[in-house]
Amino acid sequence: MCANLFDWLVRVIAIVSFAPYLWELWKRTNQGKLMLGFLHGAKPLVEAMSKRATSMGADWEPLLVQINDMLARLQPPKP
């Protein structure tokens, strides 16, 4: 009787613990899409600010390099 109850309990715990795994998986894929959207939206602003002739223009160039690097990592080119 105890082995039957233990097997049943293990199966229930496995099924219940699978739901949070799916939730976290969905959140991670959604977070990646949101980050890509944010970077694609911020990139034109940073490009425009880095091309200004004022003293602040040179401060934005490293950020542009970082955004391009992050976009290349998050969205690699398709073969």
C-alpha positions as CSV (number, residue, x, y, z in Angstrom):
1,M,0.0,0.0,0.0
2,C,2.8,2.4,0.9
3,A,4.6,1.8,-2.4
4,N,1.4,2.5,-4.4
5,L,0.8,5.7,-2.5
6,F,4.4,6.8,-3.0
7,D,4.3,6.1,-6.7
8,W,1.1,8.1,-7.0
9,L,2.6,11.0,-5.0
10,V,5.7,11.1,-7.2
11,R,3.6,11.3,-10.3
12,V,1.4,14.0,-9.0
13,I,4.5,16.1,-7.9
14,A,6.1,15.5,-11.3
15,I,3.0,16.8,-13.1
16,V,2.5,19.7,-10.8
17,S,6.2,20.8,-11.1
18,F,6.0,20.7,-14.9
19,A,3.6,23.7,-15.0
20,P,6.0,26.2,-13.4
21,Y,8.7,25.0,-15.9
22,L,6.4,25.8,-18.8
23,W,5.6,29.2,-17.3
24,E,9.3,30.1,-16.9
25,L,10.0,28.9,-20.5
26,W,7.2,31.1,-21.8
27,K,8.5,34.1,-19.8
28,R,12.1,33.6,-21.1
29,T,11.0,33.5,-24.8
30,N,8.7,36.5,-24.3
31,Q,11.5,38.4,-22.6
32,G,13.8,37.8,-25.6
33,K,11.2,39.2,-27.9
34,L,10.7,42.2,-25.8
35,M,14.4,42.9,-25.6
36,L,14.7,42.6,-29.3
37,G,11.9,45.1,-29.8
38,F,13.4,47.5,-27.3
39,L,16.8,47.4,-29.0
40,H,15.4,47.9,-32.4
41,G,13.5,50.9,-31.1
42,A,16.4,52.4,-29.2
43,K,19.0,51.9,-32.0
44,P,17.8,54.8,-34.3
45,L,17.8,57.2,-31.4
46,V,21.3,56.2,-30.3
47,E,22.5,56.4,-33.9
48,A,21.1,59.9,-34.3
49,M,22.6,61.0,-31.0
50,S,26.0,59.6,-31.8
51,K,26.1,61.6,-35.1
52,R,25.6,65.0,-33.5
53,A,28.4,67.4,-33.6
54,T,28.1,68.4,-30.0
55,S,30.4,67.2,-27.3
56,M,27.8,64.5,-26.3
57,G,28.0,62.7,-29.6
58,A,31.1,60.8,-28.8
59,D,29.6,59.5,-25.6
60,W,26.8,57.7,-27.5
61,E,29.1,55.7,-29.9
62,P,30.1,53.0,-27.3
63,L,26.4,52.4,-26.6
64,L,25.8,51.9,-30.3
65,V,28.5,49.3,-30.5
66,Q,27.0,47.6,-27.5
67,I,23.5,47.6,-29.0
68,N,24.8,46.1,-32.3
69,D,26.6,43.4,-30.3
70,M,23.5,42.6,-28.3
71,L,21.4,42.4,-31.5
72,A,23.9,40.1,-33.1
73,R,23.8,37.8,-30.2
74,L,20.0,37.8,-29.7
75,Q,19.1,37.6,-33.4
76,P,21.9,35.8,-35.3
77,P,21.8,36.0,-39.1
78,K,19.9,33.2,-40.8
79,P,21.9,30.9,-43.1
